[in-house]
Amino acid sequence: MKKVGIVMGSDSDLPIVKKATDTLKNFGVPFEVHVYSAHRTPAEAKEFAENARGNGFGVIIAAAGMAAHLAGAIAANTTLPVIGIPCKSSNLDGMDALLSTVQMPSGIPVATVAINGAVNAALLSCEILALEDEELADKLIAKRSADAAAVLEKDKNIINQI
Ligand code: RP5
């Protein structure tokens, strides 16, 4: 199976990114994690993106906060699908990162998830890899069923909390 590449702009993003790595582990999807910044280490971020396809990656998750250019900078240097996680920082509640990540000009797409939406970034990665992996597709279906069952269980019990 192809790997998911996870890049974060700073190790201060790790508490958010950890939710993505936990999710990928649950699905048995291989991944690699790096700290490369679009601003502080632009050369390393570029090199990673340029070589990602050849290095066995099928999709890249890029997580960054503040003026979050990382996902766009990665996407500029690869045609692999890039998923951006806008990370909430202490100011502006993550709106800065959301707009910086989501408002990509035509030609260089970044699939942006919600602010701190690391679980969905991982699930979307799995869905992309599952295009060519039946076993992974079955795991995604099983998770949807389990999630639905959990909601229906809550529906049964909600009356007891009122
Ligand atoms: C961004 O700036 C990083 O992705 C992080 O979210 C934010 C703050 O970085 P640090 O100052 O904590 O290293 O580039």
Backbone and ligand atoms as CSV (ligand in chain L), in Angstrom:
chain,resi,resn,atom,element,x,y,z
A,1,MET,N,N,0.840,-1.195,0.000
A,1,MET,CA,C,0.000,0.000,0.000
A,1,MET,C,C,0.882,1.255,0.000
A,2,LYS,N,N,0.412,2.301,-0.683
A,2,LYS,CA,C,1.158,3.559,-0.653
A,2,LYS,C,C,1.063,4.191,0.737
A,3,LYS,N,N,2.056,5.042,1.054
A,3,LYS,CA,C,2.100,5.669,2.383
A,3,LYS,C,C,1.388,7.034,2.357
A,4,VAL,N,N,0.988,7.452,3.558
A,4,VAL,CA,C,0.513,8.828,3.741
A,4,VAL,C,C,1.690,9.640,4.284
A,5,GLY,N,N,1.988,10.735,3.642
A,5,GLY,CA,C,3.013,11.642,4.154
A,5,GLY,C,C,2.329,12.713,5.002
A,6,ILE,N,N,2.798,12.882,6.216
A,6,ILE,CA,C,2.217,13.917,7.086
A,6,ILE,C,C,3.304,14.940,7.383
A,7,VAL,N,N,3.031,16.186,7.032
A,7,VAL,CA,C,3.992,17.255,7.284
A,7,VAL,C,C,3.302,18.285,8.166
A,8,MET,N,N,3.999,18.720,9.223
A,8,MET,CA,C,3.439,19.796,10.058
A,8,MET,C,C,4.438,20.943,10.103
A,9,GLY,N,N,3.908,22.152,10.226
A,9,GLY,CA,C,4.763,23.326,10.170
A,9,GLY,C,C,5.642,23.494,11.385
A,10,SER,N,N,5.212,22.915,12.503
A,10,SER,CA,C,5.959,23.033,13.753
A,10,SER,C,C,5.609,21.850,14.637
A,11,ASP,N,N,6.516,21.477,15.532
A,11,ASP,CA,C,6.150,20.391,16.456
A,11,ASP,C,C,5.044,20.834,17.408
A,12,SER,N,N,4.768,22.146,17.466
A,12,SER,CA,C,3.636,22.595,18.290
A,12,SER,C,C,2.291,22.180,17.676
A,13,ASP,N,N,2.305,21.721,16.430
A,13,ASP,CA,C,1.082,21.221,15.784
A,13,ASP,C,C,0.809,19.752,16.135
A,14,LEU,N,N,1.747,19.102,16.797
A,14,LEU,CA,C,1.630,17.654,17.007
A,14,LEU,C,C,0.369,17.219,17.753
A,15,PRO,N,N,-0.074,17.943,18.806
A,15,PRO,CA,C,-1.299,17.475,19.484
A,15,PRO,C,C,-2.490,17.337,18.530
A,16,ILE,N,N,-2.538,18.184,17.510
A,16,ILE,CA,C,-3.622,18.074,16.514
A,16,ILE,C,C,-3.318,16.920,15.556
A,17,VAL,N,N,-2.092,16.883,15.070
A,17,VAL,CA,C,-1.702,15.870,14.079
A,17,VAL,C,C,-1.822,14.456,14.657
A,18,LYS,N,N,-1.625,14.338,15.961
A,18,LYS,CA,C,-1.672,13.016,16.613
A,18,LYS,C,C,-3.011,12.309,16.346
A,19,LYS,N,N,-4.073,13.101,16.225
A,19,LYS,CA,C,-5.386,12.480,15.958
A,19,LYS,C,C,-5.398,11.835,14.569
A,20,ALA,N,N,-4.651,12.411,13.639
A,20,ALA,CA,C,-4.552,11.813,12.302
A,20,ALA,C,C,-3.710,10.540,12.353
A,21,THR,N,N,-2.599,10.591,13.074
A,21,THR,CA,C,-1.744,9.393,13.118
A,21,THR,C,C,-2.462,8.253,13.855
A,22,ASP,N,N,-3.205,8.589,14.914
A,22,ASP,CA,C,-3.965,7.542,15.616
A,22,ASP,C,C,-4.978,6.884,14.680
A,23,THR,N,N,-5.635,7.708,13.886
A,23,THR,CA,C,-6.652,7.182,12.960
A,23,THR,C,C,-6.003,6.289,11.900
A,24,LEU,N,N,-4.881,6.735,11.362
A,24,LEU,CA,C,-4.195,5.918,10.348
A,24,LEU,C,C,-3.718,4.597,10.942
A,25,LYS,N,N,-3.246,4.666,12.194
A,25,LYS,CA,C,-2.818,3.411,12.857
A,25,LYS,C,C,-3.994,2.450,12.974
A,26,ASN,N,N,-5.172,2.983,13.346
A,26,ASN,CA,C,-6.362,2.122,13.482
A,26,ASN,C,C,-6.716,1.423,12.178
A,27,PHE,N,N,-6.421,2.073,11.067
A,27,PHE,CA,C,-6.730,1.480,9.762
A,27,PHE,C,C,-5.555,0.674,9.197
A,28,GLY,N,N,-4.442,0.646,9.919
A,28,GLY,CA,C,-3.277,-0.090,9.438
A,28,GLY,C,C,-2.648,0.524,8.201
A,29,VAL,N,N,-2.786,1.845,8.083
A,29,VAL,CA,C,-2.231,2.534,6.901
A,29,VAL,C,C,-0.839,3.076,7.240
A,30,PRO,N,N,0.157,2.761,6.427
A,30,PRO,CA,C,1.512,3.241,6.715
A,30,PRO,C,C,1.649,4.753,6.491
A,31,PHE,N,N,2.428,5.389,7.346
A,31,PHE,CA,C,2.623,6.839,7.198
A,31,PHE,C,C,4.014,7.225,7.668
A,32,GLU,N,N,4.401,8.427,7.274
A,32,GLU,CA,C,5.663,9.036,7.706
A,32,GLU,C,C,5.346,10.445,8.167
A,33,VAL,N,N,5.991,10.890,9.227
A,33,VAL,CA,C,5.692,12.217,9.779
A,33,VAL,C,C,6.947,13.087,9.719
A,34,HIS,N,N,6.774,14.350,9.328
A,34,HIS,CA,C,7.894,15.295,9.276
A,34,HIS,C,C,7.480,16.660,9.789
A,35,VAL,N,N,8.447,17.406,10.283
A,35,VAL,CA,C,8.251,18.829,10.594
A,35,VAL,C,C,9.028,19.614,9.548
A,36,TYR,N,N,8.292,20.219,8.620
A,36,TYR,CA,C,8.894,21.112,7.626
A,36,TYR,C,C,7.997,22.341,7.542
A,37,SER,N,N,8.588,23.492,7.569
A,37,SER,CA,C,7.810,24.724,7.524
A,37,SER,C,C,7.931,25.383,6.155
A,38,ALA,N,N,6.801,25.894,5.672
A,38,ALA,CA,C,6.836,26.632,4.394
A,38,ALA,C,C,7.681,27.889,4.518
A,39,HIS,N,N,7.796,28.389,5.754
A,39,HIS,CA,C,8.486,29.672,5.966
A,39,HIS,C,C,9.909,29.489,6.487
A,40,ARG,N,N,10.060,28.528,7.417
A,40,ARG,CA,C,11.354,28.388,8.084
A,40,ARG,C,C,12.277,27.395,7.372
A,41,THR,N,N,11.687,26.382,6.739
A,41,THR,CA,C,12.504,25.398,5.993
A,41,THR,C,C,11.865,25.147,4.625
A,42,PRO,N,N,11.766,26.188,3.809
A,42,PRO,CA,C,11.087,26.019,2.519
A,42,PRO,C,C,11.783,25.016,1.596
A,43,ALA,N,N,13.106,24.933,1.673
A,43,ALA,CA,C,13.831,24.015,0.774
A,43,ALA,C,C,13.486,22.561,1.102
A,44,GLU,N,N,13.430,22.239,2.404
A,44,GLU,CA,C,13.125,20.860,2.804
A,44,GLU,C,C,11.675,20.493,2.466
A,45,ALA,N,N,10.780,21.455,2.667
A,45,ALA,CA,C,9.368,21.203,2.334
A,45,ALA,C,C,9.231,20.932,0.835
A,46,LYS,N,N,9.934,21.707,0.043
A,46,LYS,CA,C,9.879,21.543,-1.426
A,46,LYS,C,C,10.458,20.197,-1.843
A,47,GLU,N,N,11.600,19.859,-1.270
A,47,GLU,CA,C,12.261,18.590,-1.632
A,47,GLU,C,C,11.374,17.393,-1.274
A,48,PHE,N,N,10.745,17.466,-0.103
A,48,PHE,CA,C,9.854,16.373,0.300
A,48,PHE,C,C,8.723,16.207,-0.707
A,49,ALA,N,N,8.107,17.334,-1.078
A,49,ALA,CA,C,6.974,17.275,-2.006
A,49,ALA,C,C,7.411,16.769,-3.381
A,50,GLU,N,N,8.537,17.270,-3.859
A,50,GLU,CA,C,9.009,16.880,-5.204
A,50,GLU,C,C,9.298,15.382,-5.297
A,51,ASN,N,N,9.773,14.797,-4.203
A,51,ASN,CA,C,10.182,13.392,-4.228
A,51,ASN,C,C,9.123,12.441,-3.680
A,52,ALA,N,N,7.980,12.988,-3.227
A,52,ALA,CA,C,7.003,12.172,-2.501
A,52,ALA,C,C,6.471,11.014,-3.350
A,53,ARG,N,N,6.104,11.276,-4.586
A,53,ARG,CA,C,5.547,10.204,-5.416
A,53,ARG,C,C,6.576,9.087,-5.594
A,54,GLY,N,N,7.791,9.467,-5.904
A,54,GLY,CA,C,8.859,8.476,-6.104
A,54,GLY,C,C,9.214,7.744,-4.826
A,55,ASN,N,N,8.948,8.365,-3.688
A,55,ASN,CA,C,9.258,7.734,-2.402
A,55,ASN,C,C,8.110,6.907,-1.838
A,56,GLY,N,N,7.091,6.653,-2.661
A,56,GLY,CA,C,6.053,5.704,-2.258
A,56,GLY,C,C,4.858,6.300,-1.530
A,57,PHE,N,N,4.722,7.620,-1.592
A,57,PHE,CA,C,3.555,8.235,-0.967
A,57,PHE,C,C,2.399,8.309,-1.968
A,58,GLY,N,N,1.169,8.173,-1.453
A,58,GLY,CA,C,-0.010,8.271,-2.320
A,58,GLY,C,C,-0.814,9.524,-2.042
A,59,VAL,N,N,-0.598,10.105,-0.890
A,59,VAL,CA,C,-1.339,11.307,-0.483
A,59,VAL,C,C,-0.529,11.998,0.608
A,60,ILE,N,N,-0.670,13.318,0.676
A,60,ILE,CA,C,0.069,14.084,1.694
A,60,ILE,C,C,-0.916,14.903,2.522
A,61,ILE,N,N,-0.746,14.840,3.827
A,61,ILE,CA,C,-1.488,15.707,4.753
A,61,ILE,C,C,-0.514,16.791,5.214
A,62,ALA,N,N,-0.951,18.049,5.121
A,62,ALA,CA,C,-0.101,19.152,5.580
A,62,ALA,C,C,-0.861,19.950,6.630
A,63,ALA,N,N,-0.295,20.029,7.831
A,63,ALA,CA,C,-0.949,20.719,8.945
A,63,ALA,C,C,-0.133,21.937,9.331
A,64,ALA,N,N,-0.803,23.097,9.426
A,64,ALA,CA,C,-0.080,24.301,9.835
A,64,ALA,C,C,-1.054,25.328,10.393
A,65,GLY,N,N,-0.509,26.199,11.220
A,65,GLY,CA,C,-1.326,27.258,11.795
A,65,GLY,C,C,-0.841,28.625,11.345
A,66,MET,N,N,-1.539,29.649,11.812
A,66,MET,CA,C,-1.257,31.060,11.509
A,66,MET,C,C,-1.323,31.319,9.992
A,67,ALA,N,N,-0.316,31.982,9.409
A,67,ALA,CA,C,-0.318,32.203,7.958
A,67,ALA,C,C,0.078,30.882,7.301
A,68,ALA,N,N,-0.881,29.979,7.226
A,68,ALA,CA,C,-0.603,28.565,6.945
A,68,ALA,C,C,-0.446,28.301,5.450
A,69,HIS,N,N,0.760,28.462,4.967
A,69,HIS,CA,C,1.031,28.258,3.535
A,69,HIS,C,C,1.554,26.868,3.221
A,70,LEU,N,N,1.715,26.042,4.262
A,70,LEU,CA,C,2.401,24.769,4.051
A,70,LEU,C,C,1.692,23.873,3.033
A,71,ALA,N,N,0.384,23.691,3.193
A,71,ALA,CA,C,-0.324,22.788,2.274
A,71,ALA,C,C,-0.205,23.289,0.832
A,72,GLY,N,N,-0.345,24.585,0.641
A,72,GLY,CA,C,-0.229,25.142,-0.707
A,72,GLY,C,C,1.177,25.010,-1.262
A,73,ALA,N,N,2.163,25.212,-0.397
A,73,ALA,CA,C,3.562,25.102,-0.845
A,73,ALA,C,C,3.895,23.659,-1.215
A,74,ILE,N,N,3.360,22.710,-0.431
A,74,ILE,CA,C,3.564,21.288,-0.765
A,74,ILE,C,C,2.859,20.979,-2.091
A,75,ALA,N,N,1.607,21.417,-2.200
A,75,ALA,CA,C,0.817,21.118,-3.413
A,75,ALA,C,C,1.460,21.705,-4.660
A,76,ALA,N,N,2.164,22.823,-4.500
A,76,ALA,CA,C,2.815,23.465,-5.642
A,76,ALA,C,C,3.920,22.592,-6.233
A,77,ASN,N,N,4.383,21.624,-5.420
A,77,ASN,CA,C,5.553,20.838,-5.842
A,77,ASN,C,C,5.272,19.356,-6.006
A,78,THR,N,N,3.975,18.996,-6.097
A,78,THR,CA,C,3.614,17.597,-6.339
A,78,THR,C,C,2.236,17.571,-6.991
A,79,THR,N,N,1.959,16.495,-7.730
A,79,THR,CA,C,0.589,16.293,-8.222
A,79,THR,C,C,-0.120,15.215,-7.419
A,80,LEU,N,N,0.482,14.761,-6.312
A,80,LEU,CA,C,-0.256,13.901,-5.382
A,80,LEU,C,C,-1.360,14.729,-4.741
A,81,PRO,N,N,-2.459,14.075,-4.322
A,81,PRO,CA,C,-3.476,14.830,-3.594
A,81,PRO,C,C,-2.930,15.336,-2.260
A,82,VAL,N,N,-3.204,16.599,-1.962
A,82,VAL,CA,C,-2.739,17.223,-0.714
A,82,VAL,C,C,-3.956,17.641,0.108
A,83,ILE,N,N,-3.960,17.214,1.353
A,83,ILE,CA,C,-5.049,17.550,2.285
A,83,ILE,C,C,-4.486,18.516,3.320
A,84,GLY,N,N,-5.119,19.664,3.462
A,84,GLY,CA,C,-4.639,20.667,4.403
A,84,GLY,C,C,-5.437,20.643,5.698
A,85,ILE,N,N,-4.719,20.660,6.816
A,85,ILE,CA,C,-5.377,20.830,8.128
A,85,ILE,C,C,-5.011,22.223,8.646
A,86,PRO,N,N,-5.984,23.131,8.699
A,86,PRO,CA,C,-5.709,24.422,9.323
A,86,PRO,C,C,-5.689,24.248,10.846
A,87,CYS,N,N,-4.585,24.608,11.481
A,87,CYS,CA,C,-4.453,24.397,12.927
A,87,CYS,C,C,-4.782,25.685,13.674
A,88,LYS,N,N,-5.543,25.509,14.735
A,88,LYS,CA,C,-5.937,26.667,15.542
A,88,LYS,C,C,-4.763,27.113,16.404
A,89,SER,N,N,-4.411,28.384,16.338
A,89,SER,CA,C,-3.374,28.908,17.227
A,89,SER,C,C,-4.021,29.881,18.210
A,90,SER,N,N,-3.225,30.524,19.021
A,90,SER,CA,C,-3.814,31.298,20.117
A,90,SER,C,C,-4.607,32.522,19.648
A,91,ASN,N,N,-4.236,33.081,18.508
A,91,ASN,CA,C,-4.977,34.242,18.001
A,91,ASN,C,C,-5.919,33.831,16.872
A,92,LEU,N,N,-7.011,34.535,16.727
A,92,LEU,CA,C,-7.929,34.414,15.582
A,92,LEU,C,C,-8.634,33.061,15.477
A,93,ASP,N,N,-8.473,32.215,16.488
A,93,ASP,CA,C,-9.238,30.955,16.554
A,93,ASP,C,C,-9.075,30.031,15.347
A,94,GLY,N,N,-8.003,30.158,14.615
A,94,GLY,CA,C,-7.781,29.277,13.473
A,94,GLY,C,C,-8.335,29.800,12.162
A,95,MET,N,N,-9.050,30.927,12.215
A,95,MET,CA,C,-9.587,31.491,10.961
A,95,MET,C,C,-8.451,31.904,10.028
A,96,ASP,N,N,-7.340,32.369,10.609
A,96,ASP,CA,C,-6.180,32.744,9.799
A,96,ASP,C,C,-5.677,31.541,8.990
A,97,ALA,N,N,-5.506,30.419,9.685
A,97,ALA,CA,C,-5.001,29.214,9.019
A,97,ALA,C,C,-6.026,28.645,8.045
A,98,LEU,N,N,-7.304,28.713,8.438
A,98,LEU,CA,C,-8.355,28.190,7.546
A,98,LEU,C,C,-8.333,28.921,6.204
A,99,LEU,N,N,-8.342,30.234,6.266
A,99,LEU,CA,C,-8.392,30.995,5.011
A,99,LEU,C,C,-7.100,30.845,4.213
A,100,SER,N,N,-5.966,30.798,4.922
A,100,SER,CA,C,-4.682,30.633,4.215
A,100,SER,C,C,-4.613,29.284,3.509
A,101,THR,N,N,-5.237,28.276,4.108
A,101,THR,CA,C,-5.156,26.912,3.541
A,101,THR,C,C,-6.205,26.685,2.461
A,102,VAL,N,N,-7.417,27.187,2.710
A,102,VAL,CA,C,-8.524,26.814,1.821
A,102,VAL,C,C,-8.585,27.666,0.551
A,103,GLN,N,N,-8.102,28.903,0.617
A,103,GLN,CA,C,-8.322,29.827,-0.502
A,103,GLN,C,C,-7.224,29.710,-1.557
A,104,MET,N,N,-7.052,28.499,-2.072
A,104,MET,CA,C,-6.021,28.292,-3.094
A,104,MET,C,C,-6.496,28.795,-4.450
A,105,PRO,N,N,-5.633,29.476,-5.181
A,105,PRO,CA,C,-6.004,29.895,-6.535
A,105,PRO,C,C,-6.110,28.692,-7.473
A,106,SER,N,N,-6.856,28.852,-8.561
A,106,SER,CA,C,-7.049,27.760,-9.519
A,106,SER,C,C,-5.730,27.200,-10.001
A,107,GLY,N,N,-5.666,25.877,-10.100
A,107,GLY,CA,C,-4.484,25.212,-10.654
A,107,GLY,C,C,-3.717,24.401,-9.639
A,108,ILE,N,N,-3.772,24.805,-8.376
A,108,ILE,CA,C,-3.029,24.085,-7.330
A,108,ILE,C,C,-4.022,23.755,-6.214
A,109,PRO,N,N,-4.686,22.594,-6.325
A,109,PRO,CA,C,-5.719,22.292,-5.329
A,109,PRO,C,C,-5.168,21.801,-3.994
A,110,VAL,N,N,-5.853,22.220,-2.924
A,110,VAL,CA,C,-5.623,21.665,-1.585
A,110,VAL,C,C,-6.998,21.307,-1.028
A,111,ALA,N,N,-7.189,20.051,-0.665
A,111,ALA,CA,C,-8.457,19.620,-0.059
A,111,ALA,C,C,-8.387,19.961,1.420
A,112,THR,N,N,-9.093,21.020,1.804
A,112,THR,CA,C,-8.964,21.523,3.173
A,112,THR,C,C,-10.070,20.970,4.058
A,113,VAL,N,N,-9.668,20.414,5.202
A,113,VAL,CA,C,-10.650,19.939,6.185
A,113,VAL,C,C,-10.913,21.065,7.184
A,114,ALA,N,N,-11.757,20.791,8.158
A,114,ALA,CA,C,-12.127,21.805,9.159
A,114,ALA,C,C,-10.913,22.212,9.997
A,115,ILE,N,N,-11.032,23.328,10.687
A,115,ILE,CA,C,-9.992,23.737,11.638
A,115,ILE,C,C,-9.771,22.585,12.630
A,116,ASN,N,N,-8.515,22.154,12.731
A,116,ASN,CA,C,-8.125,21.018,13.600
A,116,ASN,C,C,-8.756,19.690,13.156
A,117,GLY,N,N,-9.198,19.608,11.911
A,117,GLY,CA,C,-9.925,18.419,11.435
A,117,GLY,C,C,-9.012,17.257,11.058
A,118,ALA,N,N,-8.175,16.866,11.992
A,118,ALA,CA,C,-7.157,15.852,11.686
A,118,ALA,C,C,-7.737,14.462,11.437
A,119,VAL,N,N,-8.815,14.130,12.143
A,119,VAL,CA,C,-9.409,12.798,11.928
A,119,VAL,C,C,-9.944,12.708,10.504
A,120,ASN,N,N,-10.654,13.747,10.071
A,120,ASN,CA,C,-11.177,13.711,8.700
A,120,ASN,C,C,-10.050,13.723,7.669
A,121,ALA,N,N,-8.960,14.403,7.964
A,121,ALA,CA,C,-7.818,14.373,7.031
A,121,ALA,C,C,-7.315,12.941,6.866
A,122,ALA,N,N,-7.242,12.222,7.972
A,122,ALA,CA,C,-6.785,10.826,7.906
A,122,ALA,C,C,-7.810,9.960,7.173
A,123,LEU,N,N,-9.094,10.178,7.479
A,123,LEU,CA,C,-10.131,9.370,6.812
A,123,LEU,C,C,-10.154,9.637,5.308
A,124,LEU,N,N,-9.994,10.897,4.939
A,124,LEU,CA,C,-9.961,11.230,3.507
A,124,LEU,C,C,-8.745,10.583,2.835
A,125,SER,N,N,-7.633,10.562,3.533
A,125,SER,CA,C,-6.440,9.863,3.004
A,125,SER,C,C,-6.748,8.396,2.773
A,126,CYS,N,N,-7.412,7.780,3.752
A,126,CYS,CA,C,-7.767,6.356,3.613
A,126,CYS,C,C,-8.700,6.157,2.419
A,127,GLU,N,N,-9.650,7.063,2.246
A,127,GLU,CA,C,-10.577,6.931,1.118
A,127,GLU,C,C,-9.838,7.024,-0.218
A,128,ILE,N,N,-8.856,7.885,-0.276
A,128,ILE,CA,C,-8.072,8.017,-1.516
A,128,ILE,C,C,-7.284,6.726,-1.766
A,129,LEU,N,N,-6.624,6.214,-0.741
A,129,LEU,CA,C,-5.837,4.984,-0.912
A,129,LEU,C,C,-6.742,3.780,-1.163
A,130,ALA,N,N,-7.975,3.836,-0.638
A,130,ALA,CA,C,-8.915,2.717,-0.797
A,130,ALA,C,C,-9.435,2.597,-2.228
A,131,LEU,N,N,-9.193,3.609,-3.057
A,131,LEU,CA,C,-9.584,3.491,-4.465
A,131,LEU,C,C,-8.941,2.257,-5.100
A,132,GLU,N,N,-7.767,1.903,-4.595
A,132,GLU,CA,C,-7.058,0.742,-5.150
A,132,GLU,C,C,-6.810,-0.316,-4.093
A,133,ASP,N,N,-7.625,-0.344,-3.050
A,133,ASP,CA,C,-7.394,-1.302,-1.973
A,133,ASP,C,C,-8.738,-1.705,-1.365
A,134,GLU,N,N,-9.225,-2.872,-1.800
A,134,GLU,CA,C,-10.551,-3.346,-1.363
A,134,GLU,C,C,-10.626,-3.555,0.144
A,135,GLU,N,N,-9.527,-4.067,0.691
A,135,GLU,CA,C,-9.531,-4.365,2.132
A,135,GLU,C,C,-9.704,-3.071,2.936
A,136,LEU,N,N,-9.000,-2.032,2.510
A,136,LEU,CA,C,-9.117,-0.738,3.190
A,136,LEU,C,C,-10.524,-0.162,2.995
A,137,ALA,N,N,-11.084,-0.335,1.798
A,137,ALA,CA,C,-12.453,0.138,1.539
A,137,ALA,C,C,-13.430,-0.553,2.489
A,138,ASP,N,N,-13.238,-1.866,2.714
A,138,ASP,CA,C,-14.125,-2.606,3.626
A,138,ASP,C,C,-13.993,-2.076,5.057
A,139,LYS,N,N,-12.757,-1.719,5.450
A,139,LYS,CA,C,-12.555,-1.172,6.799
A,139,LYS,C,C,-13.291,0.161,6.963
A,140,LEU,N,N,-13.293,0.964,5.897
A,140,LEU,CA,C,-13.997,2.254,5.961
A,140,LEU,C,C,-15.499,2.038,6.105
A,141,ILE,N,N,-16.027,1.051,5.373
A,141,ILE,CA,C,-17.464,0.748,5.484
A,141,ILE,C,C,-17.788,0.274,6.896
A,142,ALA,N,N,-16.913,-0.576,7.447
A,142,ALA,CA,C,-17.146,-1.091,8.808
A,142,ALA,C,C,-17.140,0.047,9.822
A,143,LYS,N,N,-16.252,1.010,9.639
A,143,LYS,CA,C,-16.211,2.136,10.587
A,143,LYS,C,C,-17.484,2.982,10.501
A,144,ARG,N,N,-17.958,3.199,9.285
A,144,ARG,CA,C,-19.221,3.956,9.141
A,144,ARG,C,C,-20.347,3.237,9.883
A,145,SER,N,N,-20.407,1.895,9.739
A,145,SER,CA,C,-21.465,1.129,10.409
A,145,SER,C,C,-21.334,1.240,11.916
A,146,ALA,N,N,-20.105,1.127,12.418
A,146,ALA,CA,C,-19.881,1.215,13.867
A,146,ALA,C,C,-20.262,2.597,14.382
A,147,ASP,N,N,-19.898,3.643,13.629
A,147,ASP,CA,C,-20.237,5.013,14.038
A,147,ASP,C,C,-21.755,5.206,14.071
A,148,ALA,N,N,-22.435,4.654,13.057
A,148,ALA,CA,C,-23.898,4.776,13.015
A,148,ALA,C,C,-24.523,4.045,14.189
A,149,ALA,N,N,-24.020,2.850,14.491
A,149,ALA,CA,C,-24.552,2.074,15.625
A,149,ALA,C,C,-24.381,2.846,16.924
A,150,ALA,N,N,-23.242,3.542,17.057
A,150,ALA,CA,C,-22.985,4.317,18.284
A,150,ALA,C,C,-23.993,5.462,18.422
A,151,VAL,N,N,-24.332,6.094,17.303
A,151,VAL,CA,C,-25.325,7.179,17.354
A,151,VAL,C,C,-26.695,6.625,17.737
A,152,LEU,N,N,-27.057,5.469,17.160
A,152,LEU,CA,C,-28.372,4.897,17.456
A,152,LEU,C,C,-28.464,4.457,18.912
A,153,GLU,N,N,-27.338,4.033,19.467
A,153,GLU,CA,C,-27.294,3.691,20.886
A,153,GLU,C,C,-27.558,4.949,21.727
A,154,LYS,N,N,-26.953,6.066,21.313
A,154,LYS,CA,C,-27.186,7.336,22.021
A,154,LYS,C,C,-28.652,7.751,21.901
A,155,ASP,N,N,-29.234,7.511,20.730
A,155,ASP,CA,C,-30.650,7.837,20.525
A,155,ASP,C,C,-31.514,7.070,21.525
A,156,LYS,N,N,-31.161,5.779,21.721
A,156,LYS,CA,C,-31.944,4.947,22.660
A,156,LYS,C,C,-31.846,5.474,24.083
A,157,ASN,N,N,-30.646,6.007,24.417
A,157,ASN,CA,C,-30.377,6.367,25.818
A,157,ASN,C,C,-30.624,7.825,26.157
A,158,ILE,N,N,-30.870,8.666,25.161
A,158,ILE,CA,C,-30.940,10.101,25.439
A,158,ILE,C,C,-32.051,10.447,26.433
A,159,ILE,N,N,-33.131,9.677,26.379
A,159,ILE,CA,C,-34.258,9.969,27.268
A,159,ILE,C,C,-33.855,9.866,28.739
A,160,ASN,N,N,-32.888,8.997,29.015
A,160,ASN,CA,C,-32.443,8.814,30.408
A,160,ASN,C,C,-31.659,10.013,30.938
A,161,GLN,N,N,-31.204,10.882,30.034
A,161,GLN,CA,C,-30.428,12.042,30.468
A,161,GLN,C,C,-31.300,13.285,30.613
A,162,ILE,N,N,-32.595,13.127,30.411
A,162,ILE,CA,C,-33.483,14.303,30.445
A,162,ILE,C,C,-34.334,14.297,31.722
L,1,RP5,C1,C,3.060,27.591,11.850
L,1,RP5,O1,O,3.184,28.503,12.878
L,1,RP5,C2,C,3.093,26.243,12.509
L,1,RP5,O2,O,2.374,25.321,11.710
L,1,RP5,C3,C,2.419,26.486,13.840
L,1,RP5,O3,O,1.042,26.161,13.801
L,1,RP5,C4,C,2.593,27.979,14.040
L,1,RP5,C5,C,3.426,28.338,15.237
L,1,RP5,O4,O,4.668,27.671,15.172
L,1,RP5,P1,P,5.668,27.687,16.418
L,1,RP5,O5,O,6.029,29.121,16.676
L,1,RP5,O6,O,4.924,27.054,17.579
L,1,RP5,O7,O,6.861,26.854,16.013
L,1,RP5,O8,O,4.091,27.704,10.925
